[in-house]
Amino acid sequence: MRLLIILSISLLGCASTLLADEYSYTTKDNVYVVGDIHGAYKEFVTTLKTANLVDEQLQWIGGTNHLVSLGDLLDRGPNSRAVVDLLRSLQEQAQAAGGRVHVVLGNHEVMNLQGDWRYLSSEEISAFADEETEKQRADSYKIYLATYRIKDNEGNLQKFNRTYPPGFFAHIKAYHRRGDYGKWLLERPFIIDINGNLFTHGGLSPAVEGMSLEELNDSQKDELQSYLKIWEYFLKDKILTYNVPFVQRPEFIEAFASGRKARQFLRSHESRVFSSDSTSWYRGNALCHPYFEQDRLKAQLESLSAEKLWVGHTTNTSKQVETRLDEHLIKMDTGMLAAYYRGQPWIAEIKADGAIRFIHGETGEEGQPLVAPNREYVNPYRWSDAKVEDFLRTADILEMEDIEEGRTNPVKLTLKRGKRKINAVFKYRDNEPLAERLQWTKARENADRFQFEAAAYNLDRLLGIGLVPVTVERTIDGKKGIVQLWVDNLISSLTLNEKNIPYDGMCT
């Protein structure tokens, strides 16, 4: 049936119709790849011109070549609407010339569809101001007053206008599932294959192992559509309003709705497409140690008859193209939106024989991708482990605060040297001080010893994993122990076990 539909469309000669259910392509021509754009229209246009894909009038001159955008066209930057409009135009022009322009859905496209507008820039909103009617704003203002149970006065009107500036409601309408931009986004794939290269925004998580290209796309498309429909149902029913943030909607449903529709909403809200396991959100391929990711990604690629995975989503700290996992992964998010990421535009050119060139979008110079570190360390001030170790050993103690959690009587420290401050934790408990001299027993495995923290850190760095925070030995107020870099919102294994909290991290 799918083949019949495709043939019918082709026979009708509808060159502007883009086949939303086509996920795999082969071509003898070049494939060009760009990472996250985030409304960086000027940089994007310059990059396309540098690659000889468009002329000065922004007309497609790429012939039968393919262009792939790895998603995140929207949010943060000022000109996302212009970026989308250009890509839509180039899609039609390229297909008419025998080429293709592909856009895979990034998490920010999904967020705009699901009504998560945390990262909308003021310029993105104002781009729709001319299309917003007085009736739209008046109706929305009435809903605003009713929702917060407040009176219509000048103060509340001004607050409404600050919260929802002109263009906001036209933007909502445009990205509604039946709106002009919303419909277009919902036709875009989550992941595609061209000549054995997979292109997606975030990555391939363990949760999607064994799924085919069609299953990866269709399941996430179905989940997204289902959510948008049930959300729309509760909007019409006035249980929800547009000003209820995405993360708070389940609370409203549980408080004010019941029955089959409510249960459907709550299930849909927890769909994979919105989770860190989706192809738009997953960062494990890009960030987790190769010990955890390399063999797994290789197996996933083999199951999909592919050789490489191209992703955006996770901005490279180098602001250059990076490879990792034995070059099976290519990270293309170089922070094109310079005003926010301080990055630069790059574009990749993949030849039919598999040869790859990386071209700077502004200068046209070729460059070699960097090999990404096994793990992006998150030390304060971007310091090396050695520099943090020295600070933890020698910095002055500004504050000390007892911590209630745990059995080892830890103390939170605020350390200072010069203008730099770092929080740390001091652990000094040792209920088996003679353990090294005595025969090892099973009972001693559960001993409370600060030495275990130092051993874990040293072993972690010896293996090159980089998961354990920097840890050093130090004596404070006559007590020998360890000082370890403080990690905000860290949950200990003790808490996980006592409260039966399932592990929800990426790096497993």
C-alpha positions in Angstrom: 0.0 0.0 0.0 2.8 2.4 0.9 4.5 1.8 -2.5 1.2 2.4 -4.3 0.7 5.7 -2.5 4.3 6.8 -3.3 3.9 5.8 -7.0 0.5 7.7 -7.1 2.1 10.9 -5.8 5.0 10.6 -8.2 2.7 10.1 -11.2 0.7 13.2 -10.2 3.9 15.1 -10.6 3.6 16.9 -7.3 7.2 17.9 -6.9 6.4 20.0 -3.8 5.0 17.0 -1.9 7.6 15.6 0.5 7.2 11.9 1.4 6.9 11.9 5.1 7.0 8.1 5.4 10.3 7.7 3.5 13.2 7.1 5.9 15.9 5.4 3.8 17.7 6.8 0.8 20.6 5.9 -1.5 22.3 8.4 -3.7 25.4 8.7 -5.9 25.6 12.4 -5.1 27.0 14.3 -2.2 25.3 14.6 1.2 25.8 17.7 3.2 25.1 17.8 7.0 24.6 20.7 9.4 24.1 20.7 13.1 21.9 22.7 15.4 20.9 26.1 14.0 18.7 27.6 16.7 17.5 30.6 14.7 21.0 31.5 13.5 19.7 32.5 10.0 22.7 34.6 8.9 25.2 31.9 9.8 23.1 29.2 8.2 22.7 31.1 4.9 26.4 31.8 4.8 27.1 28.1 5.3 24.8 27.1 2.5 26.5 29.6 0.2 29.9 28.4 1.2 28.9 24.8 0.3 27.5 26.0 -3.1 24.0 24.8 -2.2 22.2 28.2 -2.7 22.9 31.3 -4.7 22.7 34.9 -3.7 18.9 34.8 -4.1 18.8 31.8 -1.8 17.7 29.5 -4.7 18.8 25.9 -4.6 21.8 25.3 -6.8 22.7 22.0 -5.2 21.3 19.9 -8.0 20.8 16.3 -7.1 22.8 16.5 -3.8 21.2 16.0 -0.4 21.2 18.4 2.5 20.5 17.1 6.1 19.6 19.3 9.0 20.0 17.5 12.3 17.2 19.5 14.0 16.9 22.2 16.6 16.0 24.9 14.1 14.0 26.6 16.9 14.4 28.4 20.2 17.1 30.7 21.7 18.0 32.5 18.5 16.2 35.4 16.8 15.4 34.1 13.4 14.0 30.6 13.6 11.0 31.4 11.5 13.3 32.6 8.6 15.3 29.4 9.0 12.2 27.2 8.8 10.8 29.2 5.8 14.1 28.8 4.0 14.3 25.1 4.5 10.7 24.6 3.4 11.4 26.5 0.2 14.6 24.6 -0.4 12.9 21.3 0.1 10.6 22.0 -2.8 13.3 23.4 -5.0 15.7 20.5 -4.3 13.2 17.8 -4.9 12.2 19.5 -8.2 15.9 19.3 -9.2 16.2 15.7 -8.2 17.9 16.4 -4.9 16.6 16.4 -1.3 16.6 18.5 1.8 15.9 16.5 5.0 15.1 17.9 8.4 15.0 15.5 11.4 13.1 16.5 14.5 15.2 17.9 17.3 14.0 18.1 20.9 13.3 21.8 20.5 10.9 21.1 17.6 9.1 18.5 19.8 9.0 21.1 22.6 7.3 23.7 20.5 4.8 21.2 19.3 4.0 20.0 22.9 3.7 23.5 24.2 7.0 23.8 26.1 8.0 27.4 25.3 10.7 27.9 27.9 13.4 28.7 25.3 11.4 30.9 23.0 13.2 34.1 22.2 11.4 37.4 22.1 12.3 37.8 18.4 10.7 34.4 17.6 7.5 35.5 19.2 7.4 39.0 17.5 8.0 37.3 14.2 4.3 36.2 14.4 2.9 39.5 15.7 1.4 40.7 12.4 -0.6 37.5 12.2 -2.1 37.8 15.7 -5.6 39.2 15.8 -7.2 41.4 18.4 -9.8 38.7 19.0 -7.0 36.1 19.7 -5.5 38.3 22.4 -8.9 39.3 23.9 -10.0 35.7 24.2 -6.7 34.7 25.7 -6.8 37.5 28.2 -10.3 36.4 29.3 -8.9 32.9 29.9 -5.9 34.4 31.7 -8.2 36.3 34.1 -10.4 33.3 34.7 -7.4 30.9 35.3 -5.9 33.1 38.0 -9.2 34.4 39.3 -8.2 38.0 39.0 -10.0 41.2 37.9 -9.7 43.1 34.6 -7.6 46.2 35.4 -4.7 48.0 33.9 -2.1 46.3 36.1 -3.2 42.8 35.2 -3.5 43.7 31.5 0.1 45.0 31.5 1.3 41.8 33.3 -0.6 39.7 30.7 1.1 41.6 27.9 4.5 41.2 29.4 4.0 37.5 29.9 2.4 36.9 26.5 3.8 39.6 24.2 2.3 40.3 20.7 2.8 37.3 18.5 2.7 34.7 21.3 -0.7 33.3 20.5 -0.2 33.5 16.7 3.0 31.4 17.4 0.9 28.9 19.3 -1.5 28.6 16.4 1.2 28.2 13.9 2.8 25.3 15.8 -0.5 23.7 16.6 -0.7 20.2 15.1 -3.1 21.5 12.5 -1.2 24.8 12.1 1.0 25.6 9.1 4.3 25.1 10.9 3.0 22.3 13.2 1.8 20.2 10.3 5.1 20.6 8.5 7.1 19.5 11.6 4.8 16.5 12.1 5.7 15.3 8.6 9.4 15.3 9.4 11.2 12.1 10.5 13.1 11.4 13.7 15.8 9.5 12.0 16.8 8.7 8.5 19.4 6.6 6.6 21.4 7.8 3.6 23.9 5.4 2.1 24.5 3.7 5.5 24.8 6.9 7.4 22.1 7.4 10.1 21.1 11.0 10.9 19.2 11.8 14.1 19.2 14.7 16.6 20.2 13.1 19.9 21.2 9.5 19.6 20.3 5.8 20.0 19.6 4.8 23.6 19.5 1.2 24.9 15.7 1.5 25.1 15.4 1.4 21.3 17.7 -1.5 20.7 16.3 -3.9 18.1 13.9 -1.4 16.6 13.9 -0.8 12.8 14.1 2.6 11.2 10.4 2.5 10.5 9.6 1.5 14.1 11.8 4.3 15.5 10.0 6.9 13.4 6.5 5.5 13.5 6.4 4.8 17.3 7.6 8.3 18.2 5.4 10.0 15.6 2.4 8.1 17.0 3.3 9.0 20.6 3.7 12.7 19.7 0.4 12.8 17.8 -1.5 11.0 20.5 -0.3 13.5 23.1 -1.2 16.5 21.0 -4.7 15.1 20.5 -5.4 14.4 24.2 -3.8 17.7 25.2 -6.1 19.5 22.8 -9.1 17.6 24.3 -8.3 19.0 27.7 -7.7 22.5 26.3 -11.1 22.5 24.8 -12.5 21.1 28.0 -10.8 24.0 29.9 -9.2 21.6 32.3 -5.9 22.8 30.9 -4.9 26.2 29.5 -1.9 27.2 27.4 -0.2 28.8 30.4 0.0 25.5 32.3 3.7 24.3 31.8 4.2 20.9 30.3 5.7 19.4 33.5 2.8 20.6 35.6 0.0 19.3 33.4 -0.3 15.9 35.1 -0.9 17.6 38.4 -3.8 19.6 36.9 -5.3 16.4 35.3 -5.0 14.4 38.5 -6.6 17.3 40.5 -9.4 18.2 38.1 -10.1 15.3 35.8 -10.8 11.6 36.0 -11.8 8.6 33.9 -10.5 7.1 30.7 -9.4 10.4 29.1 -7.4 11.4 32.2 -5.7 8.1 32.3 -4.9 8.4 28.6 -3.4 11.8 29.2 -1.2 10.6 32.0 0.1 7.7 30.0 0.7 9.8 27.0 2.6 12.4 29.0 5.1 9.7 30.0 5.7 8.6 26.4 9.3 7.8 25.3 9.2 10.6 22.7 9.5 13.1 25.6 12.0 11.2 27.6 15.8 11.0 27.6 15.6 7.7 25.7 14.1 9.3 22.6 16.2 9.8 19.5 15.7 13.6 20.0 16.8 13.7 23.6 19.4 10.9 24.2 22.9 12.2 25.1 24.5 8.9 26.1 26.3 8.3 22.7 27.7 11.8 22.9 28.7 12.0 26.6 29.0 8.5 28.2 32.3 6.7 28.4 33.1 4.4 25.4 33.1 1.5 27.9 29.4 1.9 28.1 28.5 3.1 24.6 30.9 1.9 22.0 30.0 -1.8 21.6 26.4 -1.0 22.1 26.3 1.6 19.4 28.2 -0.6 17.0 25.7 -3.4 17.5 22.8 -0.9 16.9 24.4 0.3 13.7 24.9 -3.2 12.5 21.3 -4.1 13.2 20.2 -1.1 11.1 22.8 -1.9 8.3 24.6 1.4 9.0 28.2 2.4 9.6 27.9 5.8 11.2 25.6 7.9 13.4 25.4 11.7 12.9 24.0 13.7 15.8 23.6 17.3 17.0 21.9 18.2 20.4 25.1 18.0 22.6 27.1 21.1 21.9 30.8 20.3 21.5 32.9 22.3 24.0 35.6 22.7 21.3 33.0 24.3 19.0 34.4 22.1 16.3 33.1 18.8 14.7 34.1 15.8 16.9 34.1 12.1 16.5 34.0 9.4 19.1 33.2 5.7 19.7 35.8 4.6 17.2 34.5 7.1 14.7 31.1 5.5 14.6 29.6 8.7 16.0 30.0 12.2 14.5 28.9 15.2 16.6 27.9 18.1 14.5 26.6 20.6 17.1 29.4 23.3 17.0 27.3 26.1 18.5 26.2 27.8 15.3 24.3 30.4 17.2 27.4 32.4 18.2 25.5 34.9 20.3 24.5 32.2 22.7 27.0 29.3 22.3 30.0 31.3 21.1 30.5 28.7 18.4 30.9 28.6 14.7 29.2 27.0 11.7 30.5 23.8 10.1 29.1 21.7 7.4 30.1 18.2 6.4 30.2 16.8 2.8 29.9 13.1 2.4 30.9 11.7 -1.0 29.3 8.6 -2.5 32.5 6.6 -1.8 32.2 7.5 1.9 35.0 10.2 1.9 34.1 13.1 4.2 35.1 16.7 4.2 34.4 19.2 7.0 34.1 22.8 5.8 34.0 25.9 8.0 30.7 27.6 7.1 32.1 31.1 7.0 35.7 30.8 5.7 35.3 27.7 3.5 38.5 26.3 5.0 38.6 22.5 5.5 39.3 21.1 8.9 39.8 17.7 10.6 37.3 16.6 13.3 38.6 16.4 16.8 38.5 13.2 18.7 36.1 13.8 21.6 37.3 13.0 25.1 36.1 9.8 26.6 34.0 11.8 29.0 33.3 15.5 29.2 34.5 16.4 32.7 32.3 18.8 34.6 34.9 20.2 37.0 34.4 23.8 38.2 36.0 26.5 36.2 36.9 23.9 33.5 39.8 22.9 35.6 41.8 19.7 35.2 41.6 17.0 37.8 45.1 17.9 39.0 44.2 21.5 39.5 41.0 20.6 41.5 43.0 18.1 43.6 45.4 20.9 44.5 42.6 23.2 45.4 40.8 20.6 47.6 44.0 19.9 49.5 45.2 23.4 50.1 42.4 26.0 49.8 41.1 27.8 53.0 38.0 26.5 54.6 35.4 29.3 54.6 32.4 27.3 56.0 31.6 23.9 57.4 28.1 22.4 57.6 27.0 19.0 58.9 25.1 16.9 56.4 22.2 14.7 57.7 22.2 12.2 54.9 24.3 9.0 55.2 26.0 7.1 58.0 29.5 8.5 57.6 28.9 11.9 59.3 30.0 13.9 56.3 30.6 17.7 56.4 29.9 20.1 53.6 32.8 22.5 53.0 33.0 25.8 51.2 36.6 26.3 50.1 38.2 29.5 48.9 41.4 30.6 47.4 41.7 34.1 46.0 38.4 34.8 44.2 37.6 31.2 43.5 35.2 29.2 45.6 34.4 25.4 45.5 32.0 23.3 47.5 33.2 20.0 48.7 32.3 17.2 51.2 34.6 16.0 54.0 34.3 12.4 55.1 36.3 11.1 57.9 34.5 8.1 59.4 36.4 4.8 59.6 34.8 2.0 61.6 37.5 -0.5 60.6 40.8 1.3 61.2 42.7 -2.0 61.4 41.2 -3.4 58.2 44.5 -3.4 56.3 46.2 -5.5 59.0 43.4 -8.0 59.5 42.1 -10.9 57.3 39.4 -9.7 54.9 35.9 -11.0 55.7 32.5 -10.6 54.0 31.3 -8.3 56.8 34.0 -5.8 56.1 32.6 -5.2 52.6 30.0 -3.0 54.3 32.4 -1.1 56.5 32.1 2.7 56.7 35.5 3.9 55.6 36.5 7.2 54.0 39.4 5.3 52.3 36.8 3.6 50.0 36.1 7.0 48.4 39.7 7.6 47.7 40.1 4.1 46.3 37.0 4.5 44.1 38.4 7.8 42.7 41.8 6.4 41.9 40.4 3.3 40.3 38.0 5.4 38.3 40.7 7.5 36.9 43.0 4.5 36.3 40.3 3.0 34.1 39.7 6.4 32.4 36.0 6.4 33.2 35.7 9.8 34.9 32.4 9.3 36.9 33.7 9.7 40.4 34.2 13.3 41.6 37.7 14.5 42.3 38.8 13.1 45.7 41.9 13.8 47.9 43.1 12.9 51.3 43.2 15.8 53.9 43.3 16.3 57.6 40.9 18.8 59.1 40.7 19.7 62.8 42.9 16.7 63.5 40.7 14.3 61.7 42.1 12.4 58.8 39.7 11.9 55.9 38.9 12.7 52.3 37.7 15.9 50.6 35.6 15.3 47.6 34.2 17.7 45.0 30.6 18.5 45.9 28.0 17.6 43.2 24.7 19.4 43.4 21.6 17.2 43.4 23.7 14.0 43.7 21.7 11.0 45.0 23.8 8.5 46.9 23.4 4.7 46.5 22.3 4.6 50.1 19.3 6.9 49.3 18.6 4.9 46.1 18.5 1.7 48.0 16.6 2.9 51.1 13.9 4.7 49.0 13.8 2.1 46.2 14.5 4.7 43.6 15.2 3.2 40.2 18.4 4.3 38.4 17.5 6.8 35.7 20.9 7.8 34.3 22.1 7.5 30.8 25.5 6.0 31.4 24.9 2.4 32.3 
